[in-house]
Amino acid sequence: MASVREKKLKRKELNLWVVAQILERKKAIDQLIKAASAHSDHLTDFPPFRRFHRDGLSVCLESGRGNKLSPPVKQYTQTLLKVNMEGPFGSEWAEEEKVKRREMVSPDARYIFVHEVPNVVANECQDKGPMVGFVHYRFTLEEEIPVVYVYEIQLESRVQGKGLGKFLMQLIELIARKNHMGAVVLTVQKANLSAMNFYTSKLRYTISSISPSRVNSLAEVEKSYEILCKTFDNEAKAMLEES
């Protein structure tokens, strides 16, 4: 029979092994996120997604980074964001805009810029026209799960309703899977009913277990947003959907 001393020693060894496993997993996830963030152009992995041509709309996509935005691009993204989001945010917009402007120029911010092109060159991306939208996303951690977090997907009103938003989100999901992320996560204002319907009905995103309405449904002050997610493996599903 093992002595008390031997039992304590075995427990200590087991605890050390568990800690080592946790640290090893954390290191692996950190390296995964670092590698994904370091990729200069995620569009190179998906050539067919560099172009979109449907319902009379022809666009080309290009990648970018938050800390390398030119002044005209920075102005465009901030203006479009305000046009689209000031209404859904309501009285919260003044403070929210300040936060978003800082987020948009962060070195961690990754972009997909959408440029309109003439129909005659729908299959080429040499003659990019004006920008008509963008996606701002990042590789990060949620509940210790590596995810792609979509901070913004903004399109001008004249190019909405043509399937472009769904096309861009499909691309984001492919980027997430290619880089071994466990899920795509995003935030939607409850007042933005069209966006909520787009994600939950058309794209089958679910309200995450980390969303305020599920974390604390009895809170005195109800939050104005929901956190949605689409998970790609059982671990991510358990942590982000079912907790």
Beta strands, then each sheet from edge to edge (+ up, - down):
strand 1: 51-54
strand 2: 57-65
strand 3: 110-116
strand 4: 131-142
strand 5: 145-155
strand 6: 183-189
strand 7: 206-207
strand 8: 225-231
sheet 1: 1+ 2- 3+ 4- 5+ 6+ 8- 7+
end
